[in-house]
Amino acid sequence: MRLFQSIAILFFTVLTLASCGGEYASSTGKGLDSAGTYYSVNIFARDQWEMYYGQPYMLEKVAVLNGQKDSSLVAIENMDWGAILKIFSATDISNKKYLGQYDFSMFDNNLAASKVFYYQAKDPKLFTQVLEINVDPFNSRIRSIYIETAKHSFWNDKIQKLYYAPLKTLQIQETEKPFMGDKKELKVTYKFMV
């Protein structure tokens, strides 16, 4: 078990450094940090990993595939973190090649008492289409991250909706529409039992 955790940490660290160049992108100014990059999902994921690694959390997992529901309890150390982190890491827009390819806006959500940082892709061909970060305005902690992705090809269209609220919910929703065959919808929700 310890070997798996060490490999997962090493894998995630390498993935993070490779995809964002080790630069931290915060949500300041026009959505850029001082190095001139957008917000880094990878850095946030690494911070969450370091903060909660080794904690004995249990999660309720609910998977719905084409309307068929299955639920179970899973210990946090038994989750397939490699697959989950790979999905979120692919959405990172902190690489400098993405500069100028997203519209950034910042606004207050008075109903939820949060500050929202919103990135919208200018090009429908970009993989990450939406990145929305909700921040507590009083302590600057991230309350949730919501991401939409889209990958279109002649043979298949795949859309993802990803959501993470620290110590509350982790959700991965995928819709695939193949050129031939049936549409596939999968929604996996992990609820922290804290």
Residue pairs with C-beta under 8 A, 6 or more apart in sequence:
1 77
5 53
5 77
8 81
8 82
8 85
9 49
9 53
11 82
11 85
12 45
12 46
12 49
12 81
12 85
12 89
13 46
15 42
15 85
15 86
15 89
16 42
16 43
16 45
16 46
16 89
19 42
19 89
19 92
19 94
19 95
20 37
20 40
20 42
20 43
20 92
20 94
20 95
21 37
21 94
21 95
21 96
23 33
23 35
23 37
23 40
23 94
24 33
24 35
24 40
24 43
25 32
25 33
25 35
25 37
25 38
25 39
25 40
25 43
25 94
26 33
26 39
27 39
27 106
27 117
27 133
27 135
30 104
31 38
31 39
31 102
31 104
31 106
31 117
31 119
32 38
32 99
32 104
36 96
36 99
37 94
37 95
37 96
37 99
38 93
38 94
38 98
38 99
38 102
38 104
38 119
38 131
39 93
39 94
39 117
39 119
39 131
39 133
40 92
40 94
41 88
41 89
41 91
41 92
41 93
41 94
41 131
41 145
41 147
42 88
42 89
42 92
42 94
43 94
44 142
44 145
45 85
45 88
45 89
48 166
52 76
52 167
55 76
56 75
56 76
57 75
57 76
57 167
57 192
57 193
57 194
58 73
58 74
58 75
58 76
58 193
59 73
59 74
59 75
59 76
59 79
59 170
59 190
59 191
59 192
59 193
60 71
60 72
60 73
60 190
60 191
60 193
61 71
61 72
61 73
61 74
61 188
61 189
61 190
62 69
62 70
62 71
62 188
62 189
62 191
63 69
63 70
63 71
63 186
63 187
63 188
63 189
64 70
64 185
64 186
64 187
64 188
65 184
65 185
65 186
66 182
66 184
66 185
66 186
67 185
73 193
74 190
79 190
84 170
84 172
87 160
87 162
87 172
88 147
88 162
88 164
90 127
90 149
91 127
91 128
91 131
91 147
91 149
91 162
92 128
93 101
93 102
93 119
93 128
93 131
98 126
101 121
101 122
101 123
101 126
102 119
102 120
102 121
102 122
102 131
103 119
103 120
103 122
104 117
104 118
104 119
105 117
105 118
105 120
106 115
106 116
106 117
106 118
107 115
107 116
107 118
108 114
108 115
108 116
108 137
109 115
109 116
109 134
112 134
112 143
113 136
113 137
114 134
114 135
114 136
114 137
114 143
115 134
115 135
115 136
115 137
116 132
116 133
116 134
116 135
117 132
117 133
117 135
118 130
118 131
118 132
118 133
119 128
119 130
119 131
119 132
120 129
120 130
121 128
121 129
121 130
124 150
124 152
125 152
127 149
127 150
127 151
128 147
128 148
128 149
129 148
129 149
129 150
130 146
130 147
130 148
131 145
131 146
131 147
132 145
132 146
132 147
133 142
133 144
133 145
134 142
134 143
134 144
134 145
134 146
135 141
135 142
135 143
136 142
136 143
141 166
142 166
143 165
143 166
144 163
144 164
144 165
144 166
145 162
145 163
145 164
146 161
146 162
146 163
147 160
147 161
147 162
147 163
148 159
148 160
148 161
148 162
149 158
149 159
149 160
149 162
150 157
150 158
150 159
150 160
151 157
151 158
151 159
152 158
154 179
155 178
155 179
156 176
156 177
156 178
156 179
157 176
157 177
158 174
158 175
158 176
158 177
159 174
159 175
160 172
160 173
160 174
160 175
161 171
161 173
162 171
162 172
162 173
163 169
163 170
163 171
163 173
164 170
164 171
167 192
167 194
168 191
168 192
168 194
169 189
169 190
169 191
169 192
170 189
170 190
170 192
171 187
171 188
171 189
171 190
172 186
172 187
172 188
173 185
173 186
173 187
173 188
174 184
174 185
174 186
174 187
175 183
175 184
175 185
175 186
176 183
176 184
176 185
177 183
178 184
